[in-house]
Amino acid sequence: MNDLSQVREGWDEIEAEETHLLRRMTVKESLRHYLALQRAFELQLQQTESLFRAERLAYLEKLQRRLGMLARRMEE
């Protein structure tokens, strides 16, 4: 257990730096990184698609509901 707590030490600083770097990225840079990750993991994503389909669809349904609620609020 001590080893795990040592790994977590300083993690807040790492996450803060990651957030800082991500905010400095342009949209073009961000898309480039996203597409590179997509290319790197495409085969694994395809192979495991059936394992995560239900979870992904549930998330998309929840997102659609939330976006619908937001749209209604904006109309009011």
C-alpha positions as a Markdown table, in Angstrom:
| # | Residue | x | y | z |
|---|---|---|---|---|
| 1 | Met | 0.0 | 0.0 | 0.0 |
| 2 | Asn | 2.9 | 2.4 | 0.7 |
| 3 | Asp | 4.2 | 2.0 | -2.8 |
| 4 | Leu | 0.8 | 3.1 | -4.2 |
| 5 | Ser | 0.7 | 6.2 | -2.0 |
| 6 | Gln | 4.2 | 7.1 | -3.1 |
| 7 | Val | 3.1 | 6.9 | -6.8 |
| 8 | Arg | 0.3 | 9.2 | -6.0 |
| 9 | Glu | 2.6 | 11.8 | -4.4 |
| 10 | Gly | 2.9 | 14.8 | -6.6 |
| 11 | Trp | 0.0 | 13.7 | -8.9 |
| 12 | Asp | -1.8 | 17.0 | -8.3 |
| 13 | Glu | 1.1 | 18.9 | -9.8 |
| 14 | Ile | 1.3 | 16.5 | -12.8 |
| 15 | Glu | -2.4 | 17.0 | -13.5 |
| 16 | Ala | -2.1 | 20.8 | -13.1 |
| 17 | Glu | 0.7 | 20.8 | -15.6 |
| 18 | Glu | -1.2 | 18.6 | -18.0 |
| 19 | Thr | -4.2 | 20.9 | -17.8 |
| 20 | His | -1.9 | 23.9 | -18.4 |
| 21 | Leu | -0.4 | 22.3 | -21.4 |
| 22 | Leu | -3.8 | 21.3 | -22.8 |
| 23 | Arg | -5.2 | 24.8 | -22.5 |
| 24 | Arg | -2.2 | 26.2 | -24.4 |
| 25 | Met | -2.9 | 23.9 | -27.4 |
| 26 | Thr | -4.6 | 25.3 | -30.4 |
| 27 | Val | -7.6 | 23.6 | -31.9 |
| 28 | Lys | -5.5 | 22.4 | -34.8 |
| 29 | Glu | -2.9 | 20.9 | -32.4 |
| 30 | Ser | -5.6 | 19.3 | -30.4 |
| 31 | Leu | -7.2 | 17.7 | -33.4 |
| 32 | Arg | -3.8 | 16.5 | -34.6 |
| 33 | His | -3.1 | 14.8 | -31.2 |
| 34 | Tyr | -6.6 | 13.3 | -31.2 |
| 35 | Leu | -6.2 | 11.8 | -34.7 |
| 36 | Ala | -2.8 | 10.4 | -33.8 |
| 37 | Leu | -4.3 | 8.6 | -30.9 |
| 38 | Gln | -7.1 | 7.4 | -33.0 |
| 39 | Arg | -4.7 | 6.0 | -35.5 |
| 40 | Ala | -2.6 | 4.4 | -32.8 |
| 41 | Phe | -5.5 | 2.7 | -31.1 |
| 42 | Glu | -7.9 | 2.1 | -34.0 |
| 43 | Leu | -7.3 | -1.6 | -34.1 |
| 44 | Gln | -7.8 | -2.1 | -30.4 |
| 45 | Leu | -10.9 | 0.1 | -30.5 |
| 46 | Gln | -12.4 | -2.1 | -33.3 |
| 47 | Gln | -11.5 | -5.3 | -31.5 |
| 48 | Thr | -13.1 | -4.2 | -28.2 |
| 49 | Glu | -16.0 | -2.3 | -29.7 |
| 50 | Ser | -18.6 | -5.0 | -28.7 |
| 51 | Leu | -17.4 | -4.9 | -25.1 |
| 52 | Phe | -18.0 | -1.2 | -24.7 |
| 53 | Arg | -20.9 | -0.6 | -27.1 |
| 54 | Ala | -23.7 | -0.6 | -24.5 |
| 55 | Glu | -21.8 | 1.7 | -22.2 |
| 56 | Arg | -21.0 | 4.1 | -25.1 |
| 57 | Leu | -24.6 | 4.1 | -26.2 |
| 58 | Ala | -25.9 | 4.8 | -22.7 |
| 59 | Tyr | -23.4 | 7.7 | -22.4 |
| 60 | Leu | -24.5 | 9.1 | -25.8 |
| 61 | Glu | -28.2 | 8.9 | -24.7 |
| 62 | Lys | -27.4 | 10.7 | -21.5 |
| 63 | Leu | -25.5 | 13.4 | -23.5 |
| 64 | Gln | -28.4 | 13.9 | -25.9 |
| 65 | Arg | -30.8 | 14.4 | -22.9 |
| 66 | Arg | -28.4 | 16.9 | -21.3 |
| 67 | Leu | -28.0 | 18.8 | -24.6 |
| 68 | Gly | -31.8 | 18.8 | -25.1 |
| 69 | Met | -32.3 | 20.2 | -21.6 |
| 70 | Leu | -29.6 | 22.9 | -22.3 |
| 71 | Ala | -31.3 | 23.8 | -25.6 |
| 72 | Arg | -34.7 | 24.1 | -23.9 |
| 73 | Arg | -33.2 | 26.4 | -21.2 |
| 74 | Met | -31.5 | 28.5 | -23.8 |
| 75 | Glu | -34.9 | 29.0 | -25.6 |
| 76 | Glu | -36.6 | 30.2 | -22.3 |
